[in-house]
Amino acid sequence: MVSYSTNEPIGQTDGVELPLFLQVAQAIENDIVDGILAEEAQAPSTNDIAAFHRINPATALKGVNQLVAEGILHKRRGIGMFVTTGARDALLGRRRADFATRFLAPALAEARRLGLTDADVIALIQEAHHG
């Protein structure tokens, strides 16, 4: 699946493909984090999401409802779904908290297996950043 707004691939976490409804939620979250969907902006309709991704509208709705349950989106009766004020900060906070566990811990464990020191790891990060 690709992002509704950027056409970038989405839908994998740690090499495991996510269920479609979670891919929909992830795509909307990414748009919020990236600033494509601003706070209080209207989110794409479930019908638009379903048509774009060629999925069942019920699947798109399940993904949107996941974000409503998390307080990321809210419904305005008769108008549609909107990004909740503070949603971007909440998503950034959650993702920052998960970053060390999901990405750094496995990388550092592998670095230890390879006999790399902290200084070696820092040098590799700097090289990758500037290279």
N, C-alpha and C positions, 0 to 999 in steps of 0.2 A: 504494500500500500504506500502511496505517496501523500505528502502534505497537501491539503486543500489549497493553501495559499502559496506555497513555495515549490511544489512538485518534488521536494526532496524525499528520499525513502524514509519510512518510519516503520515501527512495528516489531523491533527486536530488542530484547533486554537480555544481556549476557548471552547472546547467541541463540536464545530461545524465542521463537515467533510468538507474539502475543495474540490472544483472541481478537477478532475484528473490533468488537466494541471497545476494548482497551486501546487498540490502535487509534480509533476515532478520538477517544479521550486524550491520548497522548499527543495527537496532532493539534488539537485545540489548545492543550497546555503549552506546547511548543510555540504556537502563535502568540499566546499571552506572554510567555517569557521573552520571546524575541521582539515584543512590542508591535507585532502586526495587528493584534487585537488589543486595543487599549481598554483600560478599566472603564466600565459603563458603556462600552461599545456593544453593538448587537452581534451575537455569534451567528454563524451561518445556520440556516434552518436544517432540521433533520432531513427534510426532503432534498435540499440542495446537497448536503453531505452524501446522502444515499445515492443520488444521481451521479455525482462526481466520481465516487468510488465504486459505483455499480454494485451496491450492497442493498440488502433489505432495509427499508426505513426503520423497522423495529430494532435492527442492530445499531443503526445510527442513534436512535432514541436512547437505547441502553447506554451507549457511550456518553451521551449528553447528560443523562440522568445520573451517571456516576459522578460527573463534575458538579451537578446540582447538590448531590448528597454530601460532597466534600466542601460545599460553600464557594466553589470557584465560579460557577454560573448561577444566576437566579432568573426566575421566570417573571415576566411582566404580562399579566393576563391580557390575552387578545393581541399582543404585540410580538412576543417571542422571547428568546433567551438572551441574557446580557451578562457581560463579565462583571463580577462583583468587585466593588471597591476593595482594594487590598489583596486581590487575587494574585497579582504578580509577585508581591512581596512574600505571600504565603507559599507560592510555588518555588520561588528562589530559596526560601528558608528550608523547605523540605528537600529540595535537590542538593543544597549545600550540605545538609546533614547526611544525606545518603552518599555523597561523593566519596568520602573517606572509606566507607564500608564497601561500596560497589567497585571503586576504581583503584584507590590508593592501596588498600590492604592487600589485594591480590598482586599488584605490581611490586610492592615492597617485599612480599613473601618470595616472589620469584627473584628479586634482586638479591635477597639473602642466600637463596639456593645457588646463585651464580657467584657468590662471594663478593658482591659489590658493597662498598661502604656508602654511608650517607653522602659523603662528598662525591663519590662516583655517580650516584643517582642524581644529585643536584646538577652535576656537570652534564649529564645526559639530558636532563630537562632543559637546561639552558641552551645546549646545542640544538635540540629539537625546536625550541622556541625561536632561535635566531637563524636556524639553517633552513 
